[in-house]
Amino acid sequence: MAKFNEAEAAAINLISSGTDITGDIKSGGDLRIDGTLNGNLNTKGKVVIGPTGRVNGEVMCKNSEVSGTIEGKITVHQLLILKVSSKIFGDIVTSKLSIEPGAIFSGNCKMSDNETNAGTGKGKEPEKTSK
């Protein structure tokens, strides 16, 4: 007998190789890009950019694994993984960062140990000492 109370697994949105999208994307679920996105991406889920994937714009997500190319700022609230074939031309804001040897990154990186501040780029304030 089926249980109707169980939450359905979140569907993965896919932009396949050979597909070009111009415009912004906002999603509540996971997204995989193997094609090209010319616009900004904002999702509460995970973003996977495959080896043939390309994003020209800003990316904001919970987690991300990049094997393709991003030209623009990427903001990841938790973990960002840059695979050997990844190319990032823009700033990175994240809580945790993993970079494989061979990955290309050109830009600034801001890291915060607090997930809630990673999305805003605001880390912990330095402690003030009185003299």
N, C-alpha and C positions, 0 to 999 in steps of 0.2 A: 504494500500500500504506500502510495506517495505521501510525503510530508509536505504540505503546502506552506508551513511556517518557516522552513529553512530559507535563508537568504540565498539568492542565486549568485553564482560566481560572476564577478564583474567581467564583462566582455572586453576583449582587447580590440581597440580600433587599429586599423592597418592602412597605411598609405603605401601602396606597393610600388616596386621599381617601375619606372616609366610614367608614373603619375606626378603631375605638377599641380600644386595648389597655391593660389595667390589669395591671401587674406588671413585673418587671425583665427585661431582655433582655441576654444575653451571647452574643457572636458572634465568630467568627474572620475573617469576611469583611466586605465592604462592605454598607452599609445605606442605603436611601432611605426617608424618612418624608414622606408626603403626608397622612397621617391624624393621629391623636392618640395619644400614648404617655403614660400616667400611671404613671411608674415610672422606674427608672434604666436607663441604656444603657451597656454596656461592650463595646467591640469593638476588635480589633487592626487593623481596616481603616478605610476612609473612611466618614464619615457625611454624607449630604446631606439637609438638611431643606428640602423644597420650600415654595413660597409658601403652601400650605394646611396645611403641617405644623406640629405643635405638640408640644412635649415639656414635661411638668411633672415634673421630676426632674433628677438629675445625668447628665451625658453625659461619657464618657471614650473617646477614640479616637485614631487616628494622625493623620488629617487630617479637616477638616470644612469644608463650604460651607453656610452658613445663609441661607435666603431667608424662612423662617417665624419661629416664636416659640419661645423657650426660657425657661422659668421655673425656674431652678436653675443650679447651677454647671456650667460646661463646661471640661473639661481636654483639651487637644489637644497631642499630643507634637511635632507638626511645624507645619503651617500651618493657621490658621483664617481663613476668608474670610467676612466679613459683607456680604451683598448689600444693595442699596438698600431692600428690603422687610423686612429682618430686624429682629427685636426680641428683645433679650437682657435679661432681668431677673434678674441674678445675677452671680456672679463668673466671671472668665475666667482660665485658666492656660494659657499657650501659649509656644511658641518663636518663632513668627512670626505676625503679625497684619496682615490687610488689611481695612480698613473703607471701604466705598463711601459717598459723601455721601448722606445721607438715612437711613442705618441708625440704629436706636435701641439704645443700650446704657446700662443703669443698673446699676452695680455696681463692683467693684474688678477691676483687671487686674494680673496678675503675669506678667512675661515673663522668659524665660531663654534665653541663647544656646546652651545645652546641651540637646539633645533628651532625654537621659536624665533630666535634672532637671526638665523641664517637667511631667512627669506627677506629680511629687511636690510641685511648688510650691517646690522648693529650688533657688535659683540659686547662682552662685558666691559664696563668702564674701568679704567685703571684706578686702583685704590689711591686715595689722597692721604698724604701723611702730613701731620702738623709738626711744626718745628718749635 
